Every structure is written in structure tokens, then in C-alpha cells.
Amino acid sequence: MSTHPSHTPLPALAQERRVVTAIPGPKSQEALTRRAAATSAGLGLTFPVFIERTQGAILQDIDGNSLIDFGSGIGVVNVGNSNDLVVNNVIEQVQKIAHTCFTVAPYMGYVEVCELLNELTPGTHKKKSLLVNSGAEAVENAVKVARHFTKRPAVVVFEHAYHGRTNLTMALTAKNMPYKEGFGPFAGEVYRMPMPYPYRALSNPATLAQDSFEEISHRIEKEIGVENVAAILIEPIQGEGGFIVPPKGFLPALSEFATKHGIIFIADEVQTGFCRTGDWFAVNDENVVPDMVVTAKGIAGGLPLAGVTGRADIMDSVHIAGLGGTYGGNPVSCAAALGAIQSMKDEKLADRAKHIGQIMGDALRAMQAKYPVIGEVRGRGAMQAIELVKPGTKEPNTAAMQEVIKYCLSKGVLILTAGTYVNVIRFLPPLVMTDDLLKDALGVLDEAFASLK
């Protein structure tokens, strides 16, 4: 009988930026050639570096460069790369159960994650949850459940929204390129409404929330019919659309409208959830209590897992076996989630996100005062963004964005982009990033703007 080798932890990865080769280095360049030969050309590539090891807020590439992670795998490793509790839980779990399928032979990890989601999501009402594999799958299930519960077909979504890449979620997503181009036809009964975008709004900022709500409610009532709407689906802060923060009062008004008309109000907290914005969930900022909350990304410290949490009467309305899937709520992913959520509690990462947001926000606003290419600084907590424009205008400046990203990468800082107009730089640092590392990365960013011609 073979014996299991014991797990030997790797030595700690120093939490410091270190550039030892040109980026990409020779090993990454060789790996890029293999990638091009082996993988679909339809896969995007943000950074031409291959990562060998991660820890905390550092990514180490195969050439030995230590890069500051300002993206968290698109808001996934909120608890830090290779978080100790996540790693230890995963190792222990994979030695016990890798898979049974929860709807065939259940296990406690799935139940424990659902209990935590029911506890942590907004509202004191009775809640129940469902686990799946990805944010897109969670959104799709939320819509499916809402339609089943209400017996209505229509779903209301918003400009600049991103909800996924499956057929239904492509229909829910606003941006055509690269997400939807050539992939239609898409699912029907999806209705898109204007999203209040304070930086680009033409109406009075003081009345933007009310003006936007009145237009949307009017269109729902007159163009769709409230009696036909199953759900209103919205990101409390839009992610891929450019970290657009709706004006205060807008989300509560939408939620109240939905309740009044028997419409399910669904908060897509895939990118905003799990302490990212300074609260456990972004809707907490205005005490909005959704009927359903969709989660993914930050839930499991890097492993694939997503959840749908909703009012118990909604979640129980579906017939037995109407929900499920082979891998949904995989035991190893659930173990990772239990470790990640415990870390968020133990390390008070919601408070940490607020602290990071203060440092980032102050630094970004100082840069805005120096560099007229920065049109707006926006965001909440450790979810901040800058929109780049041609100085003196609000015309999108994609070229400047690309130059800044390129400069930062050359100096060992990985930063993500976003925005309907391809001109937004977004910041999603791991919530365990030290102040020193955060300030180092922001210093590189300042250099990048100073280097613009």
C-alpha cells in the first residue's frame, strides 16, 4: 500500500517588488510560443508573463521576477494569493473527498458554505443558498429561479453591465466586443436600461439618482409592463463596465420599486463581494437588502466556486432536481471557501479594504491634480479606478491607458483595465497587501503618468 507524502510548506515569498530580467523574460517568451501553439487564439492575454508561484500580494514569474499583484486574479484572491487557511483546507480536503456530487452523496462542506452565505448576505430574513462553479453560472441560475418563482419572463439589466459569457449571460452583458461579437443569437426577454454614470451624465448631478430612476421606472411600466418582469439584475458597482458607482439613492429606489411590483431584485456581487468595497457586500453601503445575491470570485481564495443566496421562499420554489450540476459546490472548493471566509473574519478584511481605499484614493486624487489625463478617480474601498481622457475633454484616451499599463508591467506592477470605452485602469489589490507594497506600486504608477509624452 502506498503512503501519502506529507505536505511540506514552501519557504515564504518575500513581499517585495523585484525585477531581474526584462519583462517578459526569456523563459516567459519561450512559454508564450508554446501557448500560441497549444491554446485557442480566442483566449485573451493581458500580461505576457508566466507565473510560477504566488503568495500574499506577490506573483513570481518563471524568470524570477517578483511582481506586485494589483488585480487579484480579477478580484478573486481577496485574502491574498496562496492564503494559508485556504491552502491547508484544500490539502486536507483533497485527501478525504475530491468529488461525489452533492446531489448524489452530500458532504458537510457544501452545507457549511451555504450557512455562511445565509448568515453574511444582507437581511435578517430566512435565506437559502445554491452553489455552482462560476459567476456566470450563478447569474444564470438566479435568473432561472426568479422566472420560476414569479412565472414572468422579462429580465431588466443595465448599460455597461457585465454578467458573464454563457449564452444567457452574454444577453445580459452590455458590451459587444469582445464578449458578444459573432456569438449570437442570444436569449430573449432581456431589456436594457440606462445606467447613471456620474462622470458622463448630462443631467444635474444633484438629481441624477432620481432622474435615472424615474426614466427607468417609466420605461419598465410602459415598454415592458411591470407584471411581465421577473427580475431586476444589477451590479452595485459595475465591474468590467469601468467601476461605475451609481449615485446615492439609486439602488434603494430600484429595490423599493422591485418590491412594490413583485419583481425579484438581484444584486450581482461577483466582483464587489467578500469585503472588497469595505463592507462584506457593496449593497451594505446603503442598507439595500436584495431578494437574491449572486457571489463568486472572492468566495474561495482562488478555487472555482459561486453561490446564489436568496429568500427561502424563492429558493424553495423550484421543483426537486430542478437545480444542481455535477461539479457545483465541489468539496475542495468548499473547503477553500471556508478557509477564505474565516480569514476575512479573523483579519477583519472589510476594515482593511477601507484602509487600502483611503491610501489608494488619496494617492490617485493627488495624481489627478498633477496629470490632466486622469479625468476621474472613483470607487469604494479596495475597488478603485481612474478614467483616462484626452486633456481638456472627456474623450476616452485608450492610448494613454495602454502606455501606463505597459510601463507599470516593465517595473513589476500588474494592473488591470476595464471600461466600456477601453480607457479605465482598475485597482483590485489583495486585501492583505502591506501599506509599503501598496505605496511602492502607487509610486510606480505615478512614474508611469510622468513618463507619458
C-alpha positions in Angstrom: 0.0 0.0 0.0 1.4 3.4 -0.9 1.6 6.1 1.7 0.7 9.7 1.3 3.7 12.1 1.3 3.4 14.8 4.0 2.9 18.4 2.8 6.0 20.5 3.2 5.2 24.2 3.0 7.3 26.3 0.7 9.5 29.0 2.1 7.8 32.3 2.3 7.8 34.5 -0.8 9.2 37.9 0.1 6.6 40.6 -0.2 8.6 43.0 -2.3 8.9 44.0 -5.9 11.9 42.6 -7.7 12.7 42.9 -11.4 15.7 40.8 -12.5 15.1 40.5 -16.3 13.3 42.4 -19.0 9.6 41.7 -18.8 8.7 39.3 -20.4 11.9 37.4 -19.6 13.4 34.7 -21.8 11.6 31.8 -20.2 8.2 33.6 -20.4 8.9 34.4 -24.1 9.6 30.7 -24.7 6.4 29.8 -22.8 4.4 32.3 -24.9 5.5 30.4 -28.1 4.2 27.1 -26.6 1.0 28.9 -25.5 0.3 30.1 -29.0 0.8 26.6 -30.5 -1.3 24.8 -27.9 -4.2 27.1 -26.9 -7.1 28.7 -28.7 -6.3 32.0 -30.4 -9.6 33.2 -28.9 -8.1 33.4 -25.4 -7.1 36.9 -24.4 -3.7 37.8 -22.9 -3.4 40.7 -20.6 0.2 40.2 -19.5 2.9 38.3 -21.4 4.4 36.7 -18.3 4.1 33.2 -17.0 3.6 32.9 -13.2 5.4 30.2 -11.3 4.4 31.0 -7.7 2.2 33.3 -5.7 1.9 34.4 -2.2 0.2 37.4 -0.4 0.3 40.3 -2.9 3.3 39.0 -5.0 3.3 37.0 -8.2 6.7 35.4 -9.1 7.2 34.6 -12.8 9.3 31.8 -14.3 12.2 34.2 -14.9 12.4 35.0 -11.2 10.7 38.5 -11.3 8.5 39.3 -8.3 5.6 41.4 -9.4 3.1 43.4 -7.3 -0.4 42.0 -7.9 -2.8 44.9 -8.3 -5.5 42.7 -9.9 -6.1 39.7 -7.5 -6.9 37.5 -10.5 -9.7 39.9 -11.3 -10.9 40.3 -7.7 -10.6 36.7 -6.7 -7.8 36.4 -4.1 -9.1 39.0 -1.7 -7.5 37.0 1.1 -4.2 37.0 -0.7 -2.5 34.6 -3.1 -2.0 31.1 -1.6 -3.6 32.1 1.7 -2.5 29.7 4.4 -6.0 28.7 5.6 -7.2 28.1 2.1 -4.1 26.0 1.2 -4.3 23.9 4.4 -8.0 23.3 4.0 -7.6 22.3 0.3 -4.8 19.8 1.1 -6.7 18.2 3.9 -9.9 18.1 1.9 -8.5 16.6 -1.3 -7.0 13.8 0.8 -10.5 13.0 2.1 -13.0 13.7 -0.7 -12.3 15.2 -4.1 -15.8 14.6 -5.6 -19.0 12.8 -5.0 -21.6 15.3 -6.5 -23.6 17.0 -3.7 -26.9 15.9 -5.2 -25.8 12.3 -5.3 -23.9 11.8 -2.0 -23.8 15.0 0.1 -21.0 16.3 2.3 -20.9 18.9 5.1 -18.7 21.5 3.4 -21.4 22.4 1.0 -23.9 22.9 3.8 -21.4 24.9 5.9 -20.6 27.3 3.0 -24.4 27.8 2.4 -24.9 28.5 6.1 -22.2 31.2 6.0 -23.7 32.8 2.8 -27.1 32.8 4.5 -25.5 34.5 7.6 -23.3 37.0 5.8 -25.5 38.3 3.0 -27.7 41.3 3.7 -31.0 40.9 5.6 -32.3 39.0 8.6 -35.0 37.1 6.7 -34.8 33.4 6.2 -32.4 32.6 3.4 -31.2 29.5 1.5 -28.3 29.1 -1.0 -27.2 27.1 -4.0 -23.6 26.5 -5.0 -22.3 26.4 -8.6 -19.0 26.8 -10.4 -18.7 30.3 -11.8 -20.2 33.8 -11.6 -21.9 33.3 -15.0 -23.5 30.1 -13.9 -24.7 31.7 -10.7 -26.2 34.6 -12.6 -27.9 32.2 -14.9 -29.3 30.2 -12.0 -30.6 33.3 -10.2 -32.5 34.4 -13.3 -33.8 30.9 -13.8 -35.1 30.7 -10.2 -36.6 34.3 -10.4 -38.5 33.4 -13.5 -39.7 30.1 -12.0 -40.9 31.9 -8.8 -42.6 34.8 -10.4 -43.9 33.0 -13.5 -42.8 36.0 -15.5 -40.3 36.1 -18.5 -38.6 39.5 -18.6 -35.3 40.5 -17.0 -34.1 44.1 -16.7 -30.4 44.8 -16.9 -28.3 47.9 -17.4 -25.9 49.7 -19.7 -22.2 49.0 -19.1 -23.2 45.7 -17.3 -21.1 42.5 -17.3 -22.7 39.3 -16.2 -20.8 36.5 -18.0 -20.0 34.7 -21.2 -22.7 31.9 -21.4 -25.5 32.5 -23.9 -27.9 33.9 -21.4 -25.3 36.0 -19.6 -24.0 37.4 -22.9 -27.5 38.6 -23.5 -27.4 40.2 -20.0 -24.0 41.7 -20.7 -23.9 45.1 -22.4 -20.6 45.3 -24.2 -20.4 43.7 -27.6 -16.6 43.5 -28.2 -15.0 41.2 -27.1 -17.8 39.5 -25.2 -20.6 39.1 -27.7 -19.3 39.7 -31.2 -20.3 36.9 -33.5 -21.8 34.6 -30.8 -25.5 35.3 -31.2 -28.4 34.9 -31.4 -28.9 35.5 -27.7 -31.6 34.6 -25.2 -34.7 36.8 -25.4 -36.8 38.8 -22.9 -33.8 40.8 -21.7 -34.4 44.6 -21.5 -31.5 47.1 -21.1 -32.0 50.3 -19.1 -29.7 53.4 -18.9 -27.2 53.3 -16.1 -26.5 56.5 -14.2 -22.8 57.2 -14.9 -22.0 60.3 -12.9 -18.8 61.2 -14.8 -20.5 61.1 -18.2 -24.0 62.1 -17.1 -25.6 65.1 -18.9 -28.2 65.8 -16.2 -27.8 67.7 -12.9 -25.5 65.6 -10.6 -27.7 66.5 -7.6 -30.8 64.9 -9.2 -29.1 62.2 -11.2 -30.3 59.3 -9.0 -33.9 60.4 -9.0 -33.9 61.4 -12.7 -32.4 58.0 -13.7 -34.8 56.1 -11.5 -37.8 57.9 -12.9 -36.7 57.2 -16.5 -36.1 53.5 -15.8 -39.4 53.0 -13.9 -41.3 54.7 -16.6 -39.8 52.5 -19.3 -40.4 49.4 -17.3 -44.0 50.3 -16.7 -44.7 51.5 -20.3 -42.4 49.4 -22.5 -42.3 46.1 -20.7 -45.1 46.1 -18.2 -44.3 45.5 -14.5 -46.4 42.4 -14.5 -44.0 40.8 -17.0 -40.8 41.5 -15.2 -39.3 38.6 -13.2 -36.1 40.3 -12.1 -34.0 43.5 -12.0 -30.4 42.4 -12.1 -27.6 44.9 -11.3 -24.0 45.2 -10.1 -23.9 47.5 -7.1 -20.7 48.9 -8.5 -20.2 47.9 -12.1 -17.0 45.9 -12.8 -16.0 45.4 -16.4 -18.0 48.5 -17.3 -15.4 50.6 -15.5 -16.1 50.6 -11.8 -19.1 52.9 -12.3 -20.5 53.8 -8.9 -24.2 54.7 -9.1 -25.3 57.9 -7.3 -26.6 57.6 -3.7 -30.2 56.8 -3.6 -30.4 55.0 -6.9 -30.1 51.4 -5.7 -32.6 51.8 -2.8 -35.1 53.3 -5.2 -34.7 50.4 -7.6 -35.0 47.9 -4.7 -38.2 49.6 -3.4 -39.7 49.7 -6.9 -39.0 46.0 -7.3 -40.6 45.1 -4.0 -43.7 47.2 -4.8 -44.3 45.3 -8.1 -43.3 41.8 -7.0 -40.1 41.9 -9.0 -37.1 40.0 -7.7 -34.2 42.4 -7.0 -30.9 40.5 -7.7 -27.6 42.0 -6.7 -24.7 40.7 -8.8 -21.9 40.9 -6.2 -19.5 38.7 -8.1 -16.8 41.3 -8.2 -17.9 43.6 -5.3 -18.5 40.9 -2.7 -16.4 39.5 0.2 -15.0 42.6 1.8 -13.8 44.2 -1.5 -15.6 47.5 -1.1 -15.1 47.9 2.7 -18.3 46.0 3.5 -19.0 42.3 3.2 -21.2 43.2 0.2 -21.4 46.5 -1.7 -25.2 46.9 -1.2 -24.5 47.2 2.6 -23.3 50.7 1.9 -26.9 51.9 1.5 -28.5 49.2 3.6 -30.1 47.6 0.5 -31.5 44.1 1.1 -31.8 42.2 -2.2 -34.1 39.3 -2.7 -31.2 37.4 -4.2 -27.4 37.9 -4.1 -25.0 36.3 -6.6 -21.5 35.6 -5.5 -18.3 34.2 -6.9 -14.7 35.4 -7.4 -13.6 36.3 -3.8 -15.6 33.4 -2.2 -12.9 30.7 -2.3 -9.5 32.2 -2.4 -8.8 31.1 -6.0 -10.8 27.9 -6.4 -13.8 27.8 -8.7 -17.0 28.3 -6.7 -20.0 30.6 -6.9 -23.3 31.0 -5.0 -26.9 32.1 -5.3 -28.4 33.2 -2.0 -32.0 34.3 -1.7 -35.2 34.5 0.3 -36.1 31.0 1.3 -39.5 31.1 -0.3 -37.9 32.0 -3.7 -35.1 29.4 -3.4 -37.5 26.7 -2.3 -40.0 27.4 -5.1 -38.2 25.2 -7.7 -39.1 21.5 -8.0 -36.8 18.9 -6.7 -33.8 18.3 -9.0 -34.6 21.5 -10.9 -31.3 22.8 -9.7 -27.9 21.3 -9.5 -24.9 20.2 -11.6 -22.1 17.7 -11.4 -19.3 19.9 -10.0 -21.3 22.6 -8.3 -20.1 23.1 -4.7 -17.2 20.8 -5.2 -15.8 19.6 -1.8 -12.3 21.0 -2.4 -13.7 24.4 -3.4 -16.0 24.5 -0.4 -13.0 23.8 1.9 -11.2 26.7 0.2 -14.2 28.9 0.8 -14.4 28.0 4.5 -10.8 29.0 4.8 -11.2 32.2 2.9 -14.2 33.4 4.8 -12.6 32.5 8.1 -9.6 34.6 7.0 -11.8 37.5 6.1 -13.3 37.4 9.6 -10.1 36.8 11.5 -8.2 39.5 9.7 -11.1 42.0 9.5 -10.5 42.4 5.8 -13.6 44.6 5.3 -11.9 47.2 7.5 -8.6 46.6 5.8 -10.3 47.3 2.4 -11.4 50.7 3.7 -7.8 51.4 4.9 -6.4 50.4 1.5 -9.1 52.5 -0.2 -8.1 55.6 1.7 -4.4 55.2 0.8 -5.2 54.5 -2.9 -7.9 57.2 -3.2 -5.6 59.9 -1.7 -2.7 58.9 -4.0 -4.9 58.7 -7.1 -6.5 62.1 -6.4 -3.1 63.6 -5.9 -2.1 62.2 -9.4 -5.3 63.5 -10.9 -4.3 67.0 -9.7 -0.9 66.6 -11.5 -1.9 64.8 -14.6 -4.9 66.2 -16.7 -5.1 62.8 -18.5 -6.9 61.5 -15.4 -10.5 62.5 -15.8 -12.0 60.9 -12.7 -11.0 58.9 -9.7 -13.8 56.7 -8.4 -14.6 53.5 -6.4 -15.1 52.3 -2.9 -12.7 50.5 -0.6 -10.1 48.4 -2.3 -12.1 48.7 -5.6 -10.8 51.9 -7.2 -10.5 53.1 -10.8 -9.2 56.0 -12.8 -10.8 57.0 -16.2 -8.3 58.4 -18.7 -9.2 61.1 -21.2 -7.6 63.5 -23.6 -6.8 66.5 -21.5 -9.4 69.2 -21.5 -12.1 66.8 -22.8 -13.9 63.7 -21.8 -12.8 61.9 -24.9 -11.6 58.4 -24.0 -7.8 58.0 -24.0 -7.1 54.3 -24.7 -3.5 55.0 -25.9 -2.5 56.6 -22.6 -4.1 53.7 -20.7 -2.0 51.2 -22.7 1.2 53.2 -22.1 0.6 53.3 -18.4 -0.1 49.6 -18.2 3.0 48.8 -20.2 5.2 51.0 -18.1 3.9 49.5 -14.8 4.5 46.0 -16.1 8.1 46.8 -17.1 8.7 47.9 -13.5 7.0 44.8 -11.9 3.4 46.1 -11.2 0.4 44.2 -12.7 -2.7 46.5 -13.2 -5.9 45.6 -15.0 -8.0 47.6 -17.4 -11.8 48.0 -17.8 -14.4 50.3 -19.2 -17.0 50.4 -22.0 -14.7 52.9 -23.7 -11.5 51.0 -23.0 -10.0 53.8 -21.0 -10.2 52.8 -17.4 -7.5 51.4 -15.1 -8.9 49.4 -12.2 -7.2 48.5 -9.0 -8.1 45.3 -7.1 -5.2 44.6 -4.7 -5.3 41.6 -2.4 -6.8 42.9 0.9 -3.7 41.6 2.7 -1.3 43.9 0.8 1.0 45.8 3.1 1.0 49.6 3.2 4.6 49.6 2.0 3.9 47.4 -1.0 0.8 49.4 -1.8 2.7 52.7 -1.7 5.5 51.2 -3.8 3.0 50.2 -6.6 1.4 53.6 -6.5 4.8 55.2 -6.8 5.4 53.2 -10.0 2.0 54.3 -11.3 2.9 58.0 -10.7 6.2 57.4 -12.6 4.1 55.9 -15.4 2.0 59.0 -15.8 5.0 61.3 -15.5 6.6 59.3 -18.4 3.7 60.0 -20.8 4.6 62.1 -23.8 
